[in-house]
Amino acid sequence: MKEETLVPTGTKNDPCHYYNEALTHEQIALRLGLHRATVARRLHAAETLLLALARQDMRDNNW
């Protein structure tokens, strides 16, 4: 098993942002025994939900 490393994901607006190395859709699918397209759809749905929740939280807190 490969040791987790921090990977820079910096952008122009956030140059210091780091995250643990991401798995590809194929790696997730293999680990879960799912088709790659199923994993991609589920990840997209989760991302969409998290963004909606973040926007709602910002509205609720008058950001």
Beta strands, then each sheet from edge to edge (+ up, - down):
strand 1: 6-8
strand 2: 18-20
sheet 1: 1+ 2-
end
